[in-house]
Amino acid sequence: MIPLSSFRIVPNTTVDRSLTFGESAVRALEGALGDEIDLRTSFRIARSEITTWPDYCPTPLVEMSGLARDLGVQQLLYKDEGWRFGLSSFKAMGGGYAVSRIVARYAMESTHAANMTSKDLLSGRYSSATSQVTVTCATDGNHGRSVAWAAREFGCKSVIYMASIVSPFREQAMISLGAEVVRSQGNHEDAAAECRAAASERGWFVVSETENATEPAIAADTLAGYATIMSEVAKRLPSGEPPTHVFVQAGVGGLAATSAVFCGLQWPQERPRLVVVESDQADCILRSIEAGEPITVTGDLDTVMAGLAAGEVSSYAWSILRTGADYAMAIPDEAAVATMQLLATPQSGDTPVVAGESGVASLAAALLVLQNNAVREQLGITRAARILTIGTEGATDPEVYRRLVGLSPEEVMRRT
Ligand SMILES: Cc1ncc(COP(=O)(O)O)c(C=O)c1O
């Protein structure tokens, strides 16, 4: 178990628990993205394309039976995105997929082809067209790595902007995937502004899930790619029964929003309660849910959960989470670190898992809730509960991992 640490959880008083939530969520997101987006088709195409990629393999859905037993619930699941395409994070499914679509659209336009699949692009036949494309983004690590990887795979160029504090390891990972990396002197917001300015001057494509940065079609593809993660979960549920509770972490909220839409469409009758988890240093969604409108968190957003260090919820995500999140929760760094350690050296007989700081946030939140009877009751968690958590990253920076866990990722893997 992890040491008890303080956390905040707030109920969403405007949550829509009706059977038609999935339909309304699709309409809300399409409304936010613009008329030309058909979200269900985007979800379907994303799944059919990503599953043809050469190294595609569903990531493990780890059943933590020992922890579940000790914490008194029927099931505790951890979707381990640490195994995604050798990139160690779920971001390949979003930004990576969006890059493939940008390149496909460009190649279709320039060759007048009626359709262009990932397979067509990967064959290299269209490389003279695809090499004209440059994709760009601002990143604190995972997103940029996925964009750089997909640019290499699908034959275009990438230029990645990073804040001054992003670790040299993360920078090197992008360079070795062929990206040009531009270091901003400032923070993430400065890097994002520089990225947008360069893109509009040079005709580059910004890969993002937020409205002020990118075209709606690119944001829609990013979100659609994430839906494939949830569809893998739905196909592999150990008991075949949907989770009763889903804990998912958020930065700008794209993954959480897509999870909410997916749950609404997939399990309208038994839609799981959705708990959106943030760092307590970057709790913009929690504050927005409390206020009933988007609230920006300012300050240095200094958290070890670097992927969650966002001060503002994306308006696309907000169009869903406003009524689709049941609870918002904010946890301290110490809970994330303790959960990384627990996964590396489990006490309950479960298999060790290598998981990164931002990746464990949803599991950390679930563990804190499960150890608190009053909150368990508030969330309706009984002994029959089936809890799903999304492990969004593995050891994306091995040095940081070793410092926080006391073991290297390889040492943990050897124990499995
Ligand atoms: C490991 C990890 N988990 C979660 C998130 C949050 O995703 P979102 O910004 O879609 O809410 C990020 C974002 O970069 C991340 O890197």
The ligand as an SDF file (V2000), in Angstrom:
LIG
                    3D

 16 16  0  0  0  0  0  0  0  0999 V2000
    2.2890   10.2970  -19.3590 C   0  0  0  0  0  0  0  0  0  0  0  0
    1.1660   11.2600  -19.5550 C   0  0  0  0  0  0  0  0  0  0  0  0
   -0.0190   10.9940  -18.9720 N   0  0  0  0  0  0  0  0  0  0  0  0
   -1.0660   11.8230  -19.1090 C   0  0  0  0  0  0  0  0  0  0  0  0
   -0.9750   12.9850  -19.8820 C   0  0  0  0  0  0  0  0  0  0  0  0
   -2.1630   13.9000  -19.9720 C   0  0  0  0  0  0  0  0  0  0  0  0
   -2.8210   13.8130  -21.2130 O   0  0  0  0  0  0  0  0  0  0  0  0
   -3.7980   14.9860  -21.6490 P   0  0  0  0  0  0  0  0  0  0  0  0
   -2.9560   16.2200  -21.8340 O   0  0  0  0  0  0  0  0  0  0  0  0
   -4.4360   14.4560  -22.8970 O   0  0  0  0  0  0  0  0  0  0  0  0
   -4.7810   15.1980  -20.5700 O   0  0  0  0  0  0  0  0  0  0  0  0
    0.2390   13.2830  -20.5260 C   0  0  0  0  0  0  0  0  0  0  0  0
    0.3710   14.4710  -21.3660 C   0  0  0  0  0  0  0  0  0  0  0  0
    1.4090   14.7720  -21.9090 O   0  0  0  0  0  0  0  0  0  0  0  0
    1.3380   12.4030  -20.3650 C   0  0  0  0  0  0  0  0  0  0  0  0
    2.5300   12.6200  -20.9540 O   0  0  0  0  0  0  0  0  0  0  0  0
  1  2  1  0
  2  3  1  0
  2 15  2  0
  3  4  2  0
  4  5  1  0
  5  6  1  0
  5 12  2  0
  6  7  1  0
  7  8  1  0
  8  9  2  0
  8 10  1  0
  8 11  1  0
 12 13  1  0
 12 15  1  0
 13 14  2  0
 15 16  1  0
M  END
$$$$
